[in-house]
Amino acid sequence: MIGREACNDKIHKIFKDDWLGHKWFAGGLFTAIDYQKAFDLDPDYVLTREYLGEALLIKNDLPGAKLQLSEIGKRCGKDCHEYEDLAENIASYVAKLNGPLAN
């Protein structure tokens, strides 16, 4: 078993950086398999779950993003940065869906 620091380094090498990971996922260059590779290395690494949740929003998969939010909450609670960021992105996504004409 590899140490947590080495594991996190491997995860970062899978995704390079947040923005690129989202763009590649939205464009079909990253797949769920790439995220699964990261989860195989460390299923409790909530930053990967945040990235996946945000990428799922780009692909209009709100239920999938909410699932990742729930998984983050189980691992670090609702006060951790990753939970707060994804919750905010989900709220923004829902607000855009509802829009001014939804009232």
N, C-alpha and C positions, 0 to 999 in steps of 0.2 A: 504494500500500500504506500502510495506517495504522500508526502507531507502536504498540509494545507497550502503553504506558500507556493510550492511547486505546482500543485493542482491549480491554484488561481492563475499562475503564470501561463499554464497550458490553456486555460479557458480564455484568457486575454488574447493568446495567439490565435485561437479559433475565431474570435470576433474582431480583432484588431482595435476597433473603437466603436463606440455606441452608434454614431451617425452612419458609419459605413455598414455596420451590421444591419441596421434598419433598412437602408437603401437596398442592400443586397437581398434581404429577405423579401421586401416588397417587389423587387424586380425578378424574383425567382432564382437568384444566384445562391442564396442561403436557403436551406430548407429546414423543416422541423428536425431532420436527421442531424444537422449541425448543432442545433440546440440540444438534442438528445445526447450527443457526444459530450457536451459540457455537463449535462446532468449526470451522465455516467461517471464523470470525473468527480463531481461534487453536487449531489442533489440539493444540498442546503445552501448553496451559494446564491443568495437572493438577488444579486446584481444580474445574473443571467436570467432569472425569472422576470425581473423588471424589463430587461431588454426584450425578452420574448413577448411579454404583455404589450409593450409599446409597438413592437413589430406586428402583432396580431391586430392592433387597432388600425394600423396602416392598411392591412388586408381586410378591414371591416369585420373582424371576428370579435365582437364585443363579448360574447360568452367565454371565449378562450382567454381574453384579457382578464376578465373577472375571475376566472379560475386561477390564473397566475397570481392575481392580487390576493386571493384566498390562501394560496400556498405560501406567499411571502408572509402574510399575517400569521400563519401557523408557525413559521420559523423565527420571526423576529418581532412580531407584534405590530400594532398599528402605528407606533411611534417611530419606527425606523425610517430612515431616509428613502429607501427603495419603495416601501409601502406608500409613503406620502406622495412620492413622485408619480407612481403609477396610478394611485387614486385620483390625483389631480388631472392626469392625462385622460383617464376614463371619464371624469366629470366634464372635461372640456369636449370630449368626443360626443358624449350624450347631449350636451347643450347644443352642439352643432347639428346633431340629428334632429332635435326638437325644434330648433330654429324659431324665428319670430312668427312663422305661419302656423306653428303647431298649437298655438293658444286659441 
